[in-house]
Amino acid sequence: MRSSPIVTELPRTSNMTDRHLKRRRFLDRTAETLILASASIAMSIILLIFVYVGREALPLLWENTDGASIVSTAVPPLEWQPVSERPRYNVFPLLLGTLKVTLLAMLIGTPLALAAAMYTSEFAPPRLREWIKPAIELLAGIPSVVMGFFALIVLASWIQAQFGNEFRYNALNAGIALALAIIPIIYTVSEDALTAVPQHYREASLALGASRIQTAIRVVLPAAMPGVGAAMILGFGRAIGETMIVLMASGNAPALSLSPLSSARTMSATIAAELGEVVFGGGHYRVLFFIGTLLFVVTSILNWIGDRYNRRMRMRLFGAE
Amino acid sequence: MRKAIDRSVVILCASATLLILTMLAIILGNIVVHGTSRLSWEFLSQPPLQGMTAGGIFPAIYGTVLLVLLMSIAAVPFGVIVAIYFAEYAKKESKFYRWTRMAVNNLAGVPSIVFGLFGLGFFVHGIGQALDRGLYGGQLVLGQPSILWASMTMAVLTLPVVIITVEETMRAVPQEYREASLALGATRLQTIVRVVLPQSWSGVLTGAILAVSRGAGEVAPVLFTGAAYYLPRLPTRVNDQFMQLGNHIFVLATQSPDVEATKPLLYSTVLVLLVLTFLLNVTAMVIRKRMRSWATR
């Protein structure tokens, strides 16, 4: 049996012909394809970065150009001397320098940023909060070359006056400047995490007779812990990759010393300082790209872990992303 | 006893906040005090003279503006399209969405020096040299560091900023608007172009401003992709090299033949860059704030 013939085709307005409808549908479908294609390109950029940075380093695996191979980046002597007569490409001094400066920055930056986040989210009067947050965001807006300049001209003199150190530019100088650069990240992410803790957590604690400070430390902070962890990891990732500050402030000598007042050469600064003068495709060039690949992989892993922590906290607090 | 502990915790947290803000004030104060002495119209409009110990920074300002312009032309439209995908088309359970989201988040955390390496490897040596082989018969035209490749590198770096900002505003557009538009017979594309986008212009603007502010301040990505130490003339073609404010600061600070003579110039250059980025950041903040209060009304 045939169904009733009432709705045989879509109702149309008088000025809309079949061709109009078809064109509209065609446009719609084309647009969707283009948008999906753009999203795929955006996704593939991260792969392109890995491929094109790694590609320049890859021949190190089977070649030995100018004394540079994958082995020479790891075997003793622990020296980074790429432009001497017998070049040495051991990356250990650079790893040590990076770790030294980054850890100093974390040691200085994390407590300050966390305490400030705690103050803003739990203790500060609301009107003051309105001012603190944008001010710290403003700190994030200072270009790293400006921070490096400040460390070079002002901070280095101040440190020398305090400690009477021999080397004007050193790991501590870079560490403090780097701390200023990562404080906004750690602050913003952990402040977000603290603020995201539902109000009824606080109310329950206060109702049990806890003080506001006890509530903040024993209830709010533990609940926001994954977010705070994410903040620290993201800050760490940023510190490892930061280039201009360490290039300008750390002295750049690959010293094998743990002292904060000795010079340090980081991985990022090494690339920035040396790539301009190397032979394209040479051993030195390839080792610098190898260091870049290392940086990329390490920061990617850190970012990925940080993201996961952040998501886990939201799952725990709200049961969904 | 408990009260004393409580109070000291608050005081500790407050002083940490104060310390951070004080350091910010010291940095800004120091630069403003020392930077204003040499600031003049001549400084902004002249090229560097006498081995960069006199004259101004006009080529660096010009190069920076050109860089962020070319960068925005590439990053903003593309970023908006990807944001449209995230806000309007993405199915949250799909694998594609999850991977794209992860890739964009990850892109935001890649160190700027790695972008520099990428720009050199992909744009200069990859695309540039391929174009030279294909279009110019192997002649060296595009396969060298230039303002074009520097801005493309910077565009890749600032892309996540644009995407995240625009997506956020698009999500803030009430679902009812879309439903109303679709109910009237509009297609998905028409709904996005005529309803969602007009409501999101402030987000596109904020994203563009934040990207420009970021792009104007970054140095590491352009070190090997096109920024020059010193150039006597302004860039006129896309394959010219250029001077950039941030790079100029780096050069003046670390490679000057006469440090004391350069210092006043250096301070003023830093002040110019700082004022530029801060004005952009504050504008973005104000737009965002007004947008939010508008959204909650």
HADDOCK unambig.tbl for C-alpha pairs under 7 A between the chains (distance, minus, plus):
assign (segid A and resid 28 and name CA) (segid B and resid 187 and name CA) 6.94 0.50 0.50
assign (segid A and resid 28 and name CA) (segid B and resid 188 and name CA) 6.85 0.50 0.50
assign (segid A and resid 28 and name CA) (segid B and resid 189 and name CA) 5.47 0.50 0.50
assign (segid A and resid 35 and name CA) (segid B and resid 81 and name CA) 6.08 0.50 0.50
assign (segid A and resid 35 and name CA) (segid B and resid 82 and name CA) 6.70 0.50 0.50
assign (segid A and resid 35 and name CA) (segid B and resid 85 and name CA) 6.09 0.50 0.50
assign (segid A and resid 36 and name CA) (segid B and resid 85 and name CA) 6.75 0.50 0.50
assign (segid A and resid 38 and name CA) (segid B and resid 81 and name CA) 6.87 0.50 0.50
assign (segid A and resid 38 and name CA) (segid B and resid 82 and name CA) 6.05 0.50 0.50
assign (segid A and resid 39 and name CA) (segid B and resid 82 and name CA) 5.21 0.50 0.50
assign (segid A and resid 39 and name CA) (segid B and resid 85 and name CA) 6.67 0.50 0.50
assign (segid A and resid 39 and name CA) (segid B and resid 100 and name CA) 6.93 0.50 0.50
assign (segid A and resid 43 and name CA) (segid B and resid 100 and name CA) 4.85 0.50 0.50
assign (segid A and resid 43 and name CA) (segid B and resid 103 and name CA) 5.31 0.50 0.50
assign (segid A and resid 43 and name CA) (segid B and resid 104 and name CA) 6.55 0.50 0.50
assign (segid A and resid 46 and name CA) (segid B and resid 103 and name CA) 6.13 0.50 0.50
assign (segid A and resid 46 and name CA) (segid B and resid 107 and name CA) 6.12 0.50 0.50
assign (segid A and resid 49 and name CA) (segid B and resid 118 and name CA) 5.64 0.50 0.50
assign (segid A and resid 52 and name CA) (segid B and resid 118 and name CA) 6.17 0.50 0.50
assign (segid A and resid 52 and name CA) (segid B and resid 121 and name CA) 5.72 0.50 0.50
assign (segid A and resid 52 and name CA) (segid B and resid 122 and name CA) 5.83 0.50 0.50
assign (segid A and resid 53 and name CA) (segid B and resid 117 and name CA) 6.28 0.50 0.50
assign (segid A and resid 53 and name CA) (segid B and resid 118 and name CA) 5.57 0.50 0.50
assign (segid A and resid 53 and name CA) (segid B and resid 121 and name CA) 6.38 0.50 0.50
assign (segid A and resid 112 and name CA) (segid B and resid 16 and name CA) 5.22 0.50 0.50
assign (segid A and resid 115 and name CA) (segid B and resid 13 and name CA) 4.61 0.50 0.50
assign (segid A and resid 115 and name CA) (segid B and resid 16 and name CA) 6.05 0.50 0.50
assign (segid A and resid 116 and name CA) (segid B and resid 13 and name CA) 5.68 0.50 0.50
assign (segid A and resid 116 and name CA) (segid B and resid 14 and name CA) 6.73 0.50 0.50
assign (segid A and resid 116 and name CA) (segid B and resid 16 and name CA) 5.72 0.50 0.50
assign (segid A and resid 116 and name CA) (segid B and resid 17 and name CA) 4.50 0.50 0.50
assign (segid A and resid 118 and name CA) (segid B and resid 13 and name CA) 6.81 0.50 0.50
assign (segid A and resid 119 and name CA) (segid B and resid 13 and name CA) 5.33 0.50 0.50
assign (segid A and resid 119 and name CA) (segid B and resid 14 and name CA) 5.97 0.50 0.50
assign (segid A and resid 123 and name CA) (segid B and resid 10 and name CA) 6.98 0.50 0.50
assign (segid A and resid 139 and name CA) (segid B and resid 24 and name CA) 6.38 0.50 0.50
assign (segid A and resid 141 and name CA) (segid B and resid 277 and name CA) 6.97 0.50 0.50
assign (segid A and resid 141 and name CA) (segid B and resid 278 and name CA) 6.77 0.50 0.50
assign (segid A and resid 141 and name CA) (segid B and resid 281 and name CA) 6.88 0.50 0.50
assign (segid A and resid 142 and name CA) (segid B and resid 274 and name CA) 6.85 0.50 0.50
assign (segid A and resid 143 and name CA) (segid B and resid 217 and name CA) 4.85 0.50 0.50
assign (segid A and resid 143 and name CA) (segid B and resid 218 and name CA) 6.53 0.50 0.50
assign (segid A and resid 145 and name CA) (segid B and resid 246 and name CA) 6.29 0.50 0.50
assign (segid A and resid 145 and name CA) (segid B and resid 250 and name CA) 6.74 0.50 0.50
assign (segid A and resid 146 and name CA) (segid B and resid 270 and name CA) 6.46 0.50 0.50
assign (segid A and resid 149 and name CA) (segid B and resid 253 and name CA) 6.81 0.50 0.50
assign (segid A and resid 213 and name CA) (segid B and resid 6 and name CA) 5.76 0.50 0.50
assign (segid A and resid 238 and name CA) (segid B and resid 111 and name CA) 6.99 0.50 0.50
assign (segid A and resid 241 and name CA) (segid B and resid 111 and name CA) 4.58 0.50 0.50
assign (segid A and resid 242 and name CA) (segid B and resid 111 and name CA) 6.41 0.50 0.50
assign (segid A and resid 243 and name CA) (segid B and resid 113 and name CA) 6.48 0.50 0.50
assign (segid A and resid 243 and name CA) (segid B and resid 220 and name CA) 6.79 0.50 0.50
assign (segid A and resid 244 and name CA) (segid B and resid 220 and name CA) 6.75 0.50 0.50
assign (segid A and resid 268 and name CA) (segid B and resid 113 and name CA) 6.53 0.50 0.50
assign (segid A and resid 272 and name CA) (segid B and resid 220 and name CA) 6.94 0.50 0.50
assign (segid A and resid 276 and name CA) (segid B and resid 224 and name CA) 6.51 0.50 0.50
assign (segid A and resid 292 and name CA) (segid B and resid 114 and name CA) 5.81 0.50 0.50
assign (segid A and resid 296 and name CA) (segid B and resid 110 and name CA) 6.38 0.50 0.50
assign (segid A and resid 296 and name CA) (segid B and resid 114 and name CA) 6.68 0.50 0.50
assign (segid A and resid 299 and name CA) (segid B and resid 110 and name CA) 6.53 0.50 0.50
assign (segid A and resid 300 and name CA) (segid B and resid 106 and name CA) 6.22 0.50 0.50
assign (segid A and resid 300 and name CA) (segid B and resid 110 and name CA) 6.82 0.50 0.50
assign (segid A and resid 303 and name CA) (segid B and resid 106 and name CA) 6.33 0.50 0.50
assign (segid A and resid 303 and name CA) (segid B and resid 109 and name CA) 6.44 0.50 0.50
assign (segid A and resid 304 and name CA) (segid B and resid 106 and name CA) 6.95 0.50 0.50
